[in-house]
Amino acid sequence: MTDQPHTEQSHTTPGATPPRLDAIGLVVSDMAASLAFYRRLGLEVPAGADSAPHAEAVLPGGVRVLWDTEEAIRSFDPSWARPSGGERLGLAFRCADPAAVDARYVELLAAGYSGHMEPWDAEWGQRYAVVLDPDGMGVSLFADAAV
């Protein structure tokens, strides 16, 4: 075994279409609470999905966000357990401008959601904030900094 860095190689069959990212799945403890949060962010989730074990919303550009209850996941994967010790997935929502980041952050806190990081001007040139969804996952709000 060598200590050489991993090099990326294409493992696609010549002429085959590579897979494309189609959906981001979230496992939630309370479907109605989670959907209320993401609706407030502006996602269009179908009416009546609050009591379903699975819900979907299509984002501009066609990528879908999928929500599944913990019970739904356990129905086909009985060994599934709620992760602990940090996040492995982060969602980031682009806002129209820096003022929109601040406004959306304040709106979410006023609606009872928890802030994780108040809006700040990040050194990488964006206005940035982080709120927590009902399952405690950090959701970033950002916009390009004003010029």
HELIX and SHEET records of a PDB file:
HELIX    1   1 MET A   31  ARG A   40  1                                  10    
HELIX    2   2 ALA A   49  SER A   51  5                                   3    
HELIX    3   3 GLU A   70  PHE A   76  1                                   7    
HELIX    4   4 PRO A   98  ALA A  110  1                                  13    
SHEET    1   A 3 ALA A  23  VAL A  28  0                                        
SHEET    2   A 3 ARG A  64  THR A  69  1                                        
SHEET    3   A 3 HIS A  54  VAL A  58 -1                                        
SHEET    1   B 4 LEU A  91  ARG A  94  0                                        
SHEET    2   B 4 GLY A 138  ASP A 144  1                                        
SHEET    3   B 4 GLN A 126  LEU A 132 -1                                        
SHEET    4   B 4 SER A 114  ALA A 122 -1                                        
END                                                                             
